[in-house]
Amino acid sequence: MADATGFTVRFEPVGVEMDVHEGETVLDAAFRQGISVMHGCKEGQCASCKSRLVEGDIELLKYSTFALSDAERETDHILLCRTLAFSDITVELLNYDEDLMSRSIAVKEFPGCVVSVTSLTHDIRLLTVELETPLRFWAGQYVDLALPGHGVTRAYSMANPPTGGTTLEFIIKLYSGGAFSALLDGRLAAGDAVVAKGPYGTCFRREGRTGPMVLIGGGSGMSPLWSILRDHVAGREQRPVRFFYGARTRNDLFFLDEFRKMTAALPDFEFIPALSHADPADPEPWDGETGFIHEVVRRRLAAEQFGDGIDAYSCGPPPMIDAVLPVLQMAGVEPEHIYFDKFTTAI
């Protein structure tokens, strides 16, 4: 037993041990101690932290049966983000990344304030905040961003590369009635208090790889991918990069000038936007890719014939991710080199 108010958790097959406090989920305990296990939504919806209880007594908080079915629960499968320990426990990690665990960063809170809110499209905003102290993170990770004055917290991915500074940028999609996003149209002012808690997320850029890098996003899924791309540029790594971005119409595209500069500066880079609802009556007809983004990815990867060594990063709403994953697998991308971030709705 760890102490009078907690227990010991042992992760197999990696042999890592940590303590968990009474009333603390196993995943939160791992965050607190800088032990990076696979995770996603942190709310029992996505199944990224699904593991198997080998030994010990636990209780599961409320979760979605889409993430953990009744049949899986009967075979001792658990979700780390919903697991409370009532004894010392041993957990078998079904998905783990040794590189991830070696690059763990402890989760902390970072107070700061709003700097600005900029419109990128009719329903996409760029939120810039300034922290009191630097937040260390990997490109592609996210934080829980709280607005104490408004009583709301949401998870958002950083759009800026991890330069070690105190400025963070977030690309955020507006939703009707959204508790956080609705504040970005005039109700959030420069100087308003924010608190960033993190970093979280396993969909971050893996360094030192030479094979092609494929980035796939839609809507605010641009945010972590923009961070990954900018970090790739700063790292001066030489590898083919294909950036796929799905939008409904031309008016939903942004950063086009920035992508033109990237194309001119990088030796083997292509930005591939695709419109699912291109308007034939548009005064300037769309001559780019059309259709849903997973269809475009399928066509383009078949034509490229990259071969082995692809790293794929996909960020966006669950239906997009669910459609993209089998496409990547059929294209020969190894499962351990597919990284994704499902932007689930808060509950």
Beta strands, then each sheet from edge to edge (+ up, - down):
strand 1: 6-12
strand 2: 16-21
strand 3: 50-55
strand 4: 58-60
strand 5: 77-79
strand 6: 83-85
strand 7: 89-93
strand 8: 108-119
strand 9: 124-131
strand 10: 142-147
strand 11: 152-157
strand 12: 167-173
strand 13: 193-200
strand 14: 213-218
strand 15: 241-247
strand 16: 269-275
strand 17: 289-290
strand 18: 311-316
strand 19: 338-342
sheet 1: 2+ 1- 7- 3+ 5-
sheet 2: 4+ 6-
sheet 3: 11+ 10- 13+ 8- 9+ 12-
sheet 4: 17+ 16+ 15+ 14+ 18+ 19+
end
